[in-house]
Every structure is written in structure tokens, then in C-alpha cells.
Amino acid sequence: MGTESILEVIVKIPREVDVAIAGKEVTVKGSLGVIRRDFWHAPVQITRLDEEVKIWSGSKRKKDQACVGTISAHIRNMMKGVREGFTYRLKIVNIHFPITLKTEGRKILISNFLGEKTPRVTEIVGDTKVTVVGDDVILTGSDVEAVGQTAANIEQRSRTRRKDLRKFIDGIYVYDKE
């Protein structure tokens, strides 16, 4: 019981990525943009060494130590996003009425869903780019959380309610994540 438990994770910084740390705010710059996250709520310490980021917690609580792994995963995703980006692919599935999807500014309009007269509207989160090709919807961006939340918004707005789901499979569904 007398051993002090310090958990630390070291994340290597790729050459084409620049990382700046101010307190618990991490800024990652790369060829695809800049992502800034503030981990003010987490009971961890974040420091930059030469070519790596060190995330550590001196606490013995399992919850606090779990935050170390979570934040290191966030930082790795930020580095991957500004280098390679993230792509989600969604498929428009319609049996009863042809669904049309349009973008207007920062909004997505889902028209003629189950024959409805008014379009269903959802938001595009962050710097996510939306492309509609036939019955495929392609979401791309550098922030995995923004791209994933945009995909979730589209799926939720095209959800069928109060119908027999064995017959009414209409909707827009995620089928691939890169």
C-alpha cells in the first residue's frame, strides 16, 4: 500500500506537426489546419519535451489515472487529424420516398424523408466538409469529434419513429470511417 502510483504516457510528435502547450491547452498545427483543445477539467499534467508530449498524473485514484490515457488518445487524434484528416461515409437508404440531401451554409437539409413536406434540418459542426455523391454522403475534416458529431446529427435527424422498423428502413447511416 505504500507505493505511490504515478501514471505517465508519452506521445511522439511527428515531424510535420507542431505542438504548443500553454497550461492545459494544447494547440496542434499541421498541413490540414489547427486544432485547439483545453483540458482544464482533467486532473493531469501536460508538458512538452523535445519531440514528445508527456501526460501524467500523480494521483492514486483510478478515475484520475484513466484520464491520462483518454487525453493522450485525444492528442494522438489531433495529430492524426492535422496530418491525414478523417473521413466518414454515410449511405442514403430509401425504400418508400426518394430522400434528397442539400447543404445551405452551415446547415444540412434532409428533404422528402418518408414523404414529409418540411425538410429536416441539422448542423455541420466545426470545419467539416460535406459532399453528396449519388446516395453517398462524404464528411471530411481534421477534427474527429466535429466529423463524428456531424455524422451523428445526420443519422439522428433521419431516424424513423413510430413505424415498423422491419418495413421502414429509410434513413442515412454511417457505413465507413477512415
C-alpha positions in Angstrom: 0.0 0.0 0.0 2.9 2.3 0.5 3.9 2.6 -3.2 3.0 5.8 -4.9 1.3 5.3 -8.2 2.3 7.7 -11.0 1.0 7.0 -14.4 2.5 8.7 -17.4 2.1 8.4 -21.2 4.5 9.8 -23.7 3.1 10.7 -27.2 5.7 11.1 -30.0 5.3 14.3 -32.1 5.6 13.6 -35.9 7.9 15.9 -37.9 5.2 17.6 -39.9 3.2 18.6 -36.8 3.8 21.5 -34.4 2.5 21.2 -30.8 2.2 24.2 -28.4 1.2 23.7 -24.8 0.1 26.5 -22.5 -1.1 25.2 -19.1 -3.6 22.5 -20.1 -4.4 24.0 -23.5 -2.9 22.0 -26.4 -2.6 23.5 -29.9 -1.7 21.2 -32.8 -0.8 22.7 -36.2 -0.3 20.7 -39.4 -0.9 20.8 -43.2 -4.7 20.4 -42.8 -5.2 23.1 -40.2 -5.1 23.9 -36.5 -6.9 22.2 -33.6 -7.0 23.7 -30.2 -8.3 21.9 -27.1 -8.4 22.9 -23.5 -8.2 20.1 -20.9 -8.9 22.3 -18.0 -11.2 19.8 -16.3 -8.7 16.9 -16.3 -6.6 16.1 -13.2 -3.4 15.6 -15.2 -0.3 17.5 -16.1 0.7 18.1 -19.8 4.3 19.1 -20.7 6.2 19.1 -23.9 9.6 17.6 -24.0 11.9 17.8 -27.1 9.9 15.7 -29.7 7.2 14.3 -27.4 4.3 15.3 -25.2 4.2 13.9 -21.6 0.8 13.4 -19.9 1.0 12.3 -16.3 -1.0 12.1 -13.1 0.4 11.6 -9.6 -3.0 10.7 -8.2 -3.7 7.2 -6.9 -7.4 7.4 -8.0 -8.3 5.1 -10.9 -10.5 7.8 -12.4 -7.7 10.3 -12.5 -5.3 7.7 -14.0 -7.9 6.8 -16.6 -7.8 10.5 -17.7 -4.2 10.1 -18.7 -5.0 7.5 -21.4 -8.0 9.4 -22.6 -6.2 12.7 -23.0 -3.2 11.0 -24.7 -5.7 9.5 -27.2 -7.2 12.9 -27.8 -3.8 14.4 -28.5 -2.9 11.5 -30.9 -6.2 12.1 -32.8 -5.4 15.8 -33.0 -2.0 15.0 -34.5 -3.5 12.5 -37.0 -6.3 14.9 -37.9 -3.9 17.8 -38.9 -1.8 15.4 -40.9 -4.2 13.0 -42.6 -7.7 14.1 -41.7 -10.8 12.0 -41.0 -13.5 10.7 -43.4 -16.9 9.3 -42.6 -19.1 7.8 -45.3 -22.8 7.7 -45.0 -25.3 5.9 -47.2 -28.8 7.2 -48.0 -31.2 4.3 -47.8 -34.8 4.8 -49.1 -37.5 2.3 -49.9 -40.6 4.5 -49.8 -39.7 8.0 -50.9 -36.5 9.3 -52.5 -34.5 11.3 -49.9 -32.7 14.4 -51.1 -29.8 15.9 -49.1 -28.7 19.5 -49.6 -26.2 21.8 -47.8 -27.0 25.5 -47.3 -24.2 27.3 -45.5 -23.6 25.5 -42.2 -26.8 23.5 -42.3 -27.9 20.3 -43.9 -31.4 19.9 -45.3 -32.9 16.4 -45.5 -35.9 16.7 -47.8 -38.8 14.3 -48.6 -37.9 11.9 -45.8 -40.8 9.5 -45.6 -42.8 11.9 -47.7 -42.7 14.8 -45.2 -43.4 18.3 -46.6 -40.9 20.2 -44.4 -37.2 19.4 -44.6 -35.4 18.1 -41.5 -32.5 20.5 -40.7 -29.3 19.7 -38.9 -26.0 21.5 -38.3 -22.5 21.0 -39.7 -20.1 21.0 -36.7 -16.7 22.7 -36.9 -14.7 22.7 -40.2 -16.4 19.5 -41.5 -16.9 19.5 -45.3 -20.0 17.7 -46.6 -20.1 16.2 -50.1 -23.1 14.4 -51.6 -22.4 11.9 -54.4 -25.4 10.0 -55.6 -26.6 8.1 -52.5 -23.3 8.6 -50.6 -22.6 11.4 -48.2 -18.9 12.0 -47.5 -17.8 14.0 -44.4 -14.2 15.1 -44.2 -12.3 17.2 -41.7 -9.3 17.5 -39.4 -11.2 17.2 -36.1 -12.5 13.7 -35.5 -15.0 15.0 -32.9 -16.5 17.5 -35.3 -16.8 15.0 -38.2 -18.2 12.3 -35.9 -20.8 14.7 -34.4 -21.9 15.9 -37.8 -22.4 12.2 -38.8 -24.3 11.6 -35.6 -26.5 14.7 -36.2 -27.4 13.4 -39.7 -28.2 9.9 -38.5 -30.4 11.2 -35.7 -32.3 13.6 -37.8 -33.1 10.9 -40.4 -34.3 8.4 -37.7 -37.6 6.7 -38.3 -40.1 6.9 -35.4 -43.4 5.3 -34.7 -43.2 3.0 -37.7 -42.4 -0.7 -38.1 -38.6 -0.7 -38.5 -38.7 -4.0 -40.3 -40.5 -2.3 -43.2 -39.4 1.4 -42.9 -35.6 1.1 -43.1 -35.3 4.6 -44.6 -32.6 6.8 -43.3 -29.0 7.9 -43.6 -26.5 5.6 -42.0 -22.7 5.6 -41.3 -21.0 2.7 -43.1 -17.3 3.6 -43.2 -14.9 5.6 -41.0 -11.3 6.4 -42.1 
